[in-house]
Amino acid sequence: MPLDHMHEQLHLRHPKRSFVQYRLDRPGFITPIGHHLSTALRYTCLIRSISSAGAVLSINKTLTLPENFYLEIHGIRDEIPCTEYKRDGEELVVRFNMFLDVDFLNMVLGRQGETHDA
């Protein structure tokens, strides 16, 4: 999986945190961060998988994005600040600029009330 290498590096720096990658296949939106932090454009994507540290997205391979942008998961109004980690054609691997809270990740995964170490 594309996030494995990134997760190995993060696990070495944060040994008490879990970086389990969950299959999501849910639509989302990418909002590029422009000049003076403007966010005028918004692009659709498919969030293939997600963890507390990052995600794998499917996007239009001709789309040019800045290194930093916001990711919004369809149905959840919170925007997640992201940085591009790796891109190969339509597959974009991003890391989140801060780890997702375990409760937020469970809400994204539709697992309300479950508690897991993350």
C-alpha positions, -999 to 999 in steps of 0.1 A, spaced: 0 0 0 13 35 -8 9 48 28 30 20 43 63 37 39 50 70 53 34 51 82 67 34 90 84 68 93 57 82 114 55 52 137 92 56 145 86 92 155 53 84 174 56 48 186 24 50 208 2 61 178 -15 37 155 -15 44 117 -39 18 105 -51 25 69 -89 21 64 -106 16 30 -131 44 26 -141 49 -11 -160 81 -4 -162 113 -24 -144 144 -13 -133 178 -24 -99 193 -27 -96 231 -22 -62 245 -32 -46 271 -10 -39 301 -33 -23 335 -30 -30 350 4 -46 318 15 -75 322 -9 -97 292 -16 -116 301 -48 -114 267 -66 -127 233 -55 -122 199 -72 -138 166 -67 -119 135 -57 -124 100 -44 -109 92 -10 -97 56 -14 -83 51 21 -76 71 52 -56 69 84 -50 93 112 -19 105 93 -29 107 57 -50 95 28 -49 80 -7 -70 100 -32 -80 94 -68 -80 126 -88 -79 137 -124 -44 130 -136 -43 163 -155 -51 183 -125 -23 205 -112 -24 212 -75 -2 232 -51 18 212 -25 -7 223 2 -44 222 1 -76 213 21 -94 180 19 -131 179 27 -149 146 31 -184 146 15 -210 150 43 -185 164 68 -179 202 67 -145 202 84 -116 208 61 -84 189 67 -51 207 58 -30 184 37 4 182 20 12 162 -11 34 132 -3 35 113 -36 17 113 -69 15 87 -95 -10 93 -123 -45 94 -108 -33 83 -73 -23 111 -49 -10 102 -14 -13 130 11 -2 134 47 -24 155 70 -7 185 86 -20 173 119 -31 138 130 -68 131 129 -84 126 163 -96 91 169 -132 102 174 -132 122 141 -117 92 123 -143 69 137 -170 94 126 -156 95 91 -156 57 90 -191 55 103 -181 39 135 -197 61 161 -191 51 198 -161 28 191 -129 36 209 -95 26 194 -60 38 202 -48 61 175 
